[in-house]
Every structure is written in C-alpha cells, then in structure tokens.
C-alpha cells in the first residue's frame, strides 16, 4: 500500500487504518510505545533487525499520522523521546482484537500442521 493511501479521503475506514500501520515495524513500535516513552536507541535494541534508517522513517510517518509525539530535549547530546499520542493509544486499543484473532488463526494453522 502506498503512503498516499494514508491521506486519501475516498477509502473505507479499514483501508485508512491499515494505511497508517502498513509496513513491517509500525505495529511492533506501537506495542513498545504502549508501555511508555522510549528513546530511538531503546526501540532499536528491542527490535533486532530494525535499521536506524527504517526506524527513523517509520517514526516520522507515525508522527505525521498523529500516532506518536516526538520530544527533543535541548541537552548535549540531543535527547529525543517518542511516546504515543491519545490517537495512537486509540489505534493500539483498536488493534488488540485483531491481534487476538491473528493469534487464534496461527493456533489453527499449527494444529492443522500437526494433524497432517
């Protein structure tokens, strides 16, 4: 899904929601930020395989979509902290039932493999 879909007013609500969480890392970042504010380095350590470039891009897109708040503290070296906005918490709560459904699906797939 292209980034432009996140701003398209002529799509259904599900498509609009998926557009802002599209990608490999955004849902994982949402879950991590649910526990409270994090610095970018903390987020990278908790998500092995996530490059600094991709993390920065994902956080910028999430900030642009109103999901995360970026706070820069004026100290040397600069300290940047990301946290969920109320809108981001709403999305995270809305995704919880979808996550539960996904886990049930994975369990069914595992059961089908062991039954074969």
C-alpha positions in Angstrom: 0.0 0.0 0.0 1.4 3.4 -0.9 1.9 6.2 1.6 -0.6 8.3 -0.3 -3.4 6.0 0.8 -2.9 7.2 4.4 -4.2 10.7 3.3 -6.8 9.5 0.8 -10.3 10.6 1.9 -12.0 8.3 -0.5 -11.2 4.9 1.1 -13.1 2.8 3.6 -12.2 3.0 7.3 -10.3 -0.3 7.3 -8.1 0.8 4.4 -7.5 4.1 6.1 -6.4 2.4 9.3 -4.2 -0.2 7.6 -2.5 2.6 5.6 -1.1 4.1 8.8 0.2 0.7 10.2 1.4 -0.7 6.9 4.9 -2.0 7.0 6.9 -4.5 9.0 7.7 -2.4 12.1 4.9 0.0 12.8 2.7 -2.4 14.8 5.7 -3.5 16.8 6.6 0.1 17.5 3.0 0.8 18.7 3.2 -2.1 21.1 6.5 -1.0 22.5 5.4 2.6 22.9 2.3 1.5 24.8 4.5 0.8 27.8 5.6 4.5 27.8 8.1 6.9 26.2 11.2 5.4 24.6 14.4 6.8 23.0 15.1 5.6 19.5 18.1 3.5 20.7 15.9 1.7 23.1 13.4 0.9 20.4 16.2 -0.4 18.1 17.6 -2.7 20.8 14.2 -4.2 21.4 13.6 -4.8 17.7 16.6 -6.7 16.3 16.8 -6.3 12.5 15.4 -2.8 12.5 17.8 -0.4 10.9 18.2 3.2 12.1 17.1 4.5 8.7 13.9 2.4 8.7 13.2 3.3 12.4 13.5 7.0 11.6 11.3 6.7 8.6 8.6 4.7 10.4 8.6 7.1 13.4 8.4 10.2 11.1 5.4 8.6 9.3 3.7 7.7 12.6 4.3 11.3 13.8 2.9 12.7 10.6 -0.2 10.4 11.1 -0.7 11.7 14.6 0.2 8.4 16.3 3.4 9.4 18.1 4.7 12.5 19.7 8.4 13.4 19.3 10.0 15.4 22.0 13.5 16.8 21.7 15.3 17.8 24.9 17.8 20.6 24.5 20.8 19.0 26.1 24.1 17.9 24.6 23.9 15.4 23.1 20.3 16.0 21.9 17.9 13.6 23.6 14.8 12.6 21.6 11.9 10.7 23.1 8.9 9.2 21.4 5.6 8.5 23.0 2.1 7.5 21.9 -0.5 10.3 21.4 -4.0 9.7 22.5 -4.8 8.9 18.9 -2.0 6.4 18.8 -3.4 4.7 22.0 -6.8 4.6 20.4 -5.4 2.8 17.4 -3.4 0.4 19.6 -6.6 -0.5 21.6 -8.5 -1.0 18.3 -5.8 -3.4 17.1 -5.9 -5.6 20.2 -8.9 -7.6 19.0 -7.3 -8.0 15.6 -4.2 -9.3 17.3 -6.2 -11.8 19.3 -7.8 -13.0 16.0 -4.4 -13.3 14.4 -3.1 -15.5 17.3 -6.2 -17.7 17.0 -5.5 -18.1 13.3 -1.9 -19.0 14.0 -3.0 -21.7 16.5 -5.4 -23.2 13.9 -2.5 -23.3 11.4 -0.3 -25.0 13.9 -3.0 -27.5 14.7 -3.6 -28.3 11.0 0.2 -28.9 10.5 0.4 -31.3 13.4 -2.7 -33.1 12.3 -1.2 -33.7 8.8 
